Amino acid sequence: MATTVTDDRDRRRYEITEDGEPVGFVSYRLGSDVIDLIHTEIDADHSGRGMAGVLIRTVLDDARARGLAVVPHCPYVVKFIGEHPDEYLDLVPEDRRREFGLGG
């Protein structure tokens, strides 16, 4: 199965598809140097298969490549960053980490 993540800038969300079928998304607000990740949703038929993790990892990697700081308003994104601090904690501005229970 082919899984693809794309940034639909018009809809302000990253979308994940599997074999061309929409599976889920993460919505965002984009600033000049920051991306606020607001809400992650995966279709119930696809939950429990790691799709949200693939989606969020791709989004965070893209934010890094674009030089964007990440503000994780979505609880799933907070959880994901908390589980992978060595890879992604540095994307969250240090002065905002406590607000989300990250990094002390």
ROKOL-256422 format. One record per residue (C-alpha): residue number from 1; residue in three letters; x, y, z. Coordinates in pm, 1 decimal, decimal comma. Layout:
# ROKOL-256422
<r kolse="NUM" kefi="ALA" east="X" north="Y" up="Z"/>
...
//
This chain:
# ROKOL-256422
<r kolse="1" kefi="MET" east="0,0" north="0,0" up="0,0"/>
<r kolse="2" kefi="ALA" east="126,1" north="345,9" up="-91,1"/>
<r kolse="3" kefi="THR" east="95,5" north="610,2" up="179,9"/>
<r kolse="4" kefi="THR" east="135,7" north="975,4" up="81,5"/>
<r kolse="5" kefi="VAL" east="132,9" north="1297,3" up="284,3"/>
<r kolse="6" kefi="THR" east="69,5" north="1626,6" up="105,0"/>
<r kolse="7" kefi="ASP" east="34,9" north="1986,5" up="217,6"/>
<r kolse="8" kefi="ASP" east="-295,0" north="2131,0" up="96,9"/>
<r kolse="9" kefi="ARG" east="-209,2" north="2496,2" up="156,8"/>
<r kolse="10" kefi="ASP" east="-549,1" north="2620,2" up="38,2"/>
<r kolse="11" kefi="ARG" east="-722,5" north="2413,5" up="308,0"/>
<r kolse="12" kefi="ARG" east="-442,6" north="2473,5" up="560,3"/>
<r kolse="13" kefi="ARG" east="-386,6" north="2109,8" up="635,1"/>
<r kolse="14" kefi="TYR" east="-156,4" north="1821,0" up="565,5"/>
<r kolse="15" kefi="GLU" east="-346,7" north="1522,4" up="431,4"/>
<r kolse="16" kefi="ILE" east="-251,5" north="1156,6" up="439,1"/>
<r kolse="17" kefi="THR" east="-379,5" north="911,6" up="178,7"/>
<r kolse="18" kefi="GLU" east="-339,2" north="539,8" up="133,4"/>
<r kolse="19" kefi="ASP" east="-355,9" north="418,3" up="-225,5"/>
<r kolse="20" kefi="GLY" east="-517,8" north="751,2" up="-314,2"/>
<r kolse="21" kefi="GLU" east="-789,1" north="721,0" up="-50,0"/>
<r kolse="22" kefi="PRO" east="-807,8" north="1002,7" up="210,5"/>
<r kolse="23" kefi="VAL" east="-718,3" north="865,4" up="553,0"/>
<r kolse="24" kefi="GLY" east="-673,9" north="1172,7" up="771,0"/>
<r kolse="25" kefi="PHE" east="-528,3" north="1518,0" up="819,0"/>
<r kolse="26" kefi="VAL" east="-367,6" north="1766,7" up="1055,6"/>
<r kolse="27" kefi="SER" east="-491,8" north="2125,0" up="1034,4"/>
<r kolse="28" kefi="TYR" east="-261,1" north="2420,1" up="1089,7"/>
<r kolse="29" kefi="ARG" east="-213,6" north="2795,6" up="1103,9"/>
<r kolse="30" kefi="LEU" east="99,4" north="2922,3" up="932,8"/>
<r kolse="31" kefi="GLY" east="291,8" north="3231,4" up="1036,7"/>
<r kolse="32" kefi="SER" east="609,0" north="3373,1" up="890,4"/>
<r kolse="33" kefi="ASP" east="834,3" north="3150,6" up="1101,9"/>
<r kolse="34" kefi="VAL" east="594,3" north="2926,5" up="1296,5"/>
<r kolse="35" kefi="ILE" east="334,4" north="2660,5" up="1230,1"/>
<r kolse="36" kefi="ASP" east="57,5" north="2601,1" up="1483,8"/>
<r kolse="37" kefi="LEU" east="-60,2" north="2239,4" up="1461,0"/>
<r kolse="38" kefi="ILE" east="-423,1" north="2253,4" up="1565,9"/>
<r kolse="39" kefi="HIS" east="-601,9" north="1922,2" up="1515,1"/>
<r kolse="40" kefi="THR" east="-517,5" north="1572,0" up="1393,0"/>
<r kolse="41" kefi="GLU" east="-782,7" north="1333,9" up="1267,5"/>
<r kolse="42" kefi="ILE" east="-756,8" north="981,2" up="1125,8"/>
<r kolse="43" kefi="ASP" east="-1059,2" north="797,4" up="984,9"/>
<r kolse="44" kefi="ALA" east="-1184,9" north="531,5" up="1225,1"/>
<r kolse="45" kefi="ASP" east="-1139,2" north="259,6" up="961,3"/>
<r kolse="46" kefi="HIS" east="-765,8" north="333,9" up="960,6"/>
<r kolse="47" kefi="SER" east="-700,6" north="396,7" up="1329,1"/>
<r kolse="48" kefi="GLY" east="-453,8" north="182,3" up="1519,3"/>
<r kolse="49" kefi="ARG" east="-230,4" north="132,9" up="1215,4"/>
<r kolse="50" kefi="GLY" east="22,7" north="407,8" up="1283,6"/>
<r kolse="51" kefi="MET" east="-113,5" north="647,5" up="1023,9"/>
<r kolse="52" kefi="ALA" east="-122,7" north="943,4" up="1264,4"/>
<r kolse="53" kefi="GLY" east="242,2" north="882,4" up="1350,1"/>
<r kolse="54" kefi="VAL" east="340,3" north="876,5" up="982,5"/>
<r kolse="55" kefi="LEU" east="143,8" north="1196,6" up="926,3"/>
<r kolse="56" kefi="ILE" east="289,7" north="1386,9" up="1222,3"/>
<r kolse="57" kefi="ARG" east="647,1" north="1270,9" up="1157,9"/>
<r kolse="58" kefi="THR" east="618,0" north="1396,3" up="799,2"/>
<r kolse="59" kefi="VAL" east="471,2" north="1730,1" up="910,5"/>
<r kolse="60" kefi="LEU" east="741,6" north="1783,3" up="1172,8"/>
<r kolse="61" kefi="ASP" east="1015,9" north="1691,1" up="925,9"/>
<r kolse="62" kefi="ASP" east="868,2" north="1938,1" up="677,2"/>
<r kolse="63" kefi="ALA" east="853,4" north="2211,4" up="942,4"/>
<r kolse="64" kefi="ARG" east="1222,2" north="2152,5" up="1017,3"/>
<r kolse="65" kefi="ALA" east="1313,0" north="2163,3" up="647,3"/>
<r kolse="66" kefi="ARG" east="1124,4" north="2493,2" up="611,8"/>
<r kolse="67" kefi="GLY" east="1286,9" north="2644,3" up="922,5"/>
<r kolse="68" kefi="LEU" east="955,8" north="2670,6" up="1108,1"/>
<r kolse="69" kefi="ALA" east="904,3" north="2653,4" up="1482,4"/>
<r kolse="70" kefi="VAL" east="618,2" north="2425,6" up="1590,4"/>
<r kolse="71" kefi="VAL" east="343,9" north="2517,5" up="1836,8"/>
<r kolse="72" kefi="PRO" east="161,0" north="2190,4" up="1914,2"/>
<r kolse="73" kefi="HIS" east="-194,5" north="2281,5" up="2012,3"/>
<r kolse="74" kefi="CYS" east="-309,9" north="1931,9" up="1910,4"/>
<r kolse="75" kefi="PRO" east="-282,9" north="1682,1" up="2198,4"/>
<r kolse="76" kefi="TYR" east="-168,9" north="1405,6" up="1964,1"/>
<r kolse="77" kefi="VAL" east="119,9" north="1619,9" up="1838,9"/>
<r kolse="78" kefi="VAL" east="217,8" north="1698,4" up="2199,8"/>
<r kolse="79" kefi="LYS" east="215,1" north="1326,2" up="2277,4"/>
<r kolse="80" kefi="PHE" east="418,5" north="1244,1" up="1966,6"/>
<r kolse="81" kefi="ILE" east="684,0" north="1507,1" up="2042,4"/>
<r kolse="82" kefi="GLY" east="693,3" north="1391,3" up="2405,5"/>
<r kolse="83" kefi="GLU" east="760,4" north="1035,5" up="2287,1"/>
<r kolse="84" kefi="HIS" east="1032,9" north="1152,1" up="2043,5"/>
<r kolse="85" kefi="PRO" east="1204,9" north="1441,2" up="2224,6"/>
<r kolse="86" kefi="ASP" east="1550,8" north="1375,6" up="2080,1"/>
<r kolse="87" kefi="GLU" east="1409,5" north="1412,2" up="1730,8"/>
<r kolse="88" kefi="TYR" east="1149,4" north="1689,4" up="1765,1"/>
<r kolse="89" kefi="LEU" east="1150,2" north="1879,4" up="2095,7"/>
<r kolse="90" kefi="ASP" east="1387,5" north="2140,0" up="1953,9"/>
<r kolse="91" kefi="LEU" east="1114,4" north="2246,3" up="1707,1"/>
<r kolse="92" kefi="VAL" east="897,7" north="2377,0" up="1992,2"/>
<r kolse="93" kefi="PRO" east="1016,0" north="2719,2" up="2110,7"/>
<r kolse="94" kefi="GLU" east="1182,5" north="2677,8" up="2447,6"/>
<r kolse="95" kefi="ASP" east="964,3" north="2945,5" up="2607,6"/>
<r kolse="96" kefi="ARG" east="647,1" north="2758,6" up="2498,2"/>
<r kolse="97" kefi="ARG" east="738,5" north="2402,4" up="2604,6"/>
<r kolse="98" kefi="ARG" east="599,6" north="2422,5" up="2959,3"/>
<r kolse="99" kefi="GLU" east="266,7" north="2539,4" up="2821,9"/>
<r kolse="100" kefi="PHE" east="234,6" north="2198,1" up="2653,4"/>
<r kolse="101" kefi="GLY" east="402,5" north="1991,6" up="2926,7"/>
<r kolse="102" kefi="LEU" east="712,2" north="1931,8" up="2716,9"/>
<r kolse="103" kefi="GLY" east="1074,1" north="1928,1" up="2826,3"/>
<r kolse="104" kefi="GLY" east="1036,3" north="1997,2" up="3195,3"/>
//
